Amino acid sequence: MNDTAILLIDHQVGLQALVKDFDTVGFQNNVLALASIAKELHLPVVITASVPEGPNGPLMPEILEMFPDVAVVSRHGEVNAWDNPQFRAAVKKTGRKQLIMAGIVTDVCIAFPALSAIEEGFQVFAAVDASGTFNEVVRYASWDRMSQGGVQLMNWFSILCELTRDWRVHGQVMTDIIVKHLPEYKNTMITFNQTQSKN
């Protein structure tokens, strides 16, 4: 955890309309779950948006509310975020070598900077359920390309568990995030607590 940063790339209101490989509510939940991991575990966060005043639209307001002190890197031409000197400098300024990336769209906004970062010696993890694209065909092609290039594919729940590692140490943080973003597990917890209270 001490060598990890989270990069949120182009989670913009206009681009959300392009995400068809996840349902809208589920996708937004996944994005906010990953953002919550960064916030609750006090991990460095780098946020970027591609031409936010254009058709891509502004960043999801929930992300901006969650990280009011993080300066958003606005790009005005670079498709690959890694080609933007400010973005690259912000990533390197974190001092972290393990980068967890997520964004819209998977095949461009994540695949391009993920592979570029690997070329520069970073260890990269793609949060696949907090990244979306046009359809499942494009999704799997993107995952295959990234995986072959050395990017490790994970979901937000496995990221949370791998970073925290021990319920005895991070139990409250884990519980708070899971209860808010994983309703199925929340129901399990409620059932368990009800059973315990009857004993």
N, C-alpha and C positions, 0 to 999 in steps of 0.2 A: 504493500500500500504506500510505503514511503517513496516509491519510485514511479508512481502512477499519476497521470493527468488525464482529464476527460475533455475531448474536443467535440463540440456541438456545431455541426456544419450545415448551414442553410435550412434550418427548421423554420421555414418561412410560410406565412399564411397562404400565399398564392401557390407555392409549390406543393402544399398539402393536397391540392386537388389532383396532382399527378399520382399520388400513392393509391394504387389499386390492388396491391398484394396483401394489404391488411385492411380491416374495416376501420373507418375513421376514428371512432371512439377508442377502440383497442390500441390503435397506433399512437394516438395522442397520450394515452395512459402509459404506454411503454417508454415514450420519450420523456415524460415527466418522472417516471420511475428512475430512469438513468440519471436525470438531472438531480433528483433527490438524493441519489447515492453520492454524487459529487458534493452536494451541499452538506449532507449529514455527516459525511466522513471527512469533510474539510479538505477535499482534493482540489488542486489547481484546475481551473476551468478556462478553456479558450473557446470563444464563441465568434463565429463569422457568419456574414450574410452576403449574398450576391445581389448587388444592385437593389437594396431594400426599398428604394423609392420608386422602383419600376414594377413591372408585372409580377415579379416574384413575391412582392409584398414584404411587409415588415416581419420580423421574427415573431414567433408565437408569444403572445403577451405574458403567458405563464412563465416562460423562461426568463424574460426580462425582469419580471417581478421577483423571481427566485434569486437572481444574481444582479441586484441593482448596482453593485460596485465594480462589476466586470465590464471593461470597455469592449464593445463589440467592434470587431474588425470588419469594416465594410469594404467589399471588393467591387471594383468597377470595370471589370474586363477579364480578369483571370478566371478561367473555368476551373482549373485545378487550384484549390485553395493554397496548396504548398508553393505555388508560383508567386504568391503574394508576399513580398518581403515583410510586411507588418505581421501577417499571420505566422509566418515561419519564425520570426523573431519572438513573438509572444509564446510560441510553443517552446522554443529553446530557453526562454527566460524562466520557465517553470523549473528547469533543471532536472526534469523527469525523463527517463528513457523508455518507460512503458506508456504507450498512448492508447487510450480507448476512444474510438471514433464512432460517431453516428451522424446521420443526416439524410437529406433528400437531394438527389436521388442516389440510390445505392450504387448504380453502375458508373456514375460520374463523380458525384460529390464526396463519396467515400472511397471508391476504388482508386481514383487517381491520387489523392493525397496519401492514402494508406500505402500504396506501392512506392510513392516518392519518399515517404518517411523511412520505409524499410531500406531503400537504397542509401539513406544517410545514417543507417546504423540503429534506428529505433526498433523496438519491439512493438508491434501493432496488433491490437485486438479490435475487430469490428463488432459493434453491438447490433446484431442483425435484426432484432425486433424493434429497435428504435431508429431503423433506417428503412426507407420504403422506395418503391419504384413502380413502373408502369404495369407490370404483370409478373406472374410467377416464372415465365420463361426467362425474362430479363433478370429477375432475382437470382435464379440458379446459375445462370451464365456468369453473373457478377461474383457470386460466392465462389464459383469454381476458379475464376481468374484470380481473385484475391488469395484464395487458399493455396493455389499453385505458386503464387508469388511470396508466400510466407506469412500472410495475414492469418491470425487465429480468429475463428468465428465463434462468438458467444452470444448469449441472450442476457438481458439485464439481471435476471434472477441468479444465474450462475456467476455473473460478475460480482453481484452483491455478496454471495456466499464465499467466493474465492478471496475477495478483498478482506472480509471480516473474519473468516476462518473459524471463529469460536463464539457460540452463543453466550458463553459465560462472560466474555469480554464485551461483546457488542450486541447483546441480546435486545436491548431496548431500541437501538437504532434499527436493527434488522426487523423487529416486530413492527415498529412504526411504519416503515416503508412497505413491508409485505401487507399489512392490514389495509393500507391505503390503495395499493396498486395491484394486489393479487387476491381478488374476492374469494376465489376457491379456497385458498389457504386461510383466509380470514374466517370462513365458515367452519373450517376444521378447528381453529382455535376457539371459536365460540362454543362449539359442541363439546370440546374437551373441558373448557372452563365450567360449563353447565354441569357436566358429569362430575367434575371435582367438587363443585359446591354442594352436590347432593350427598356426597360421602362424609 
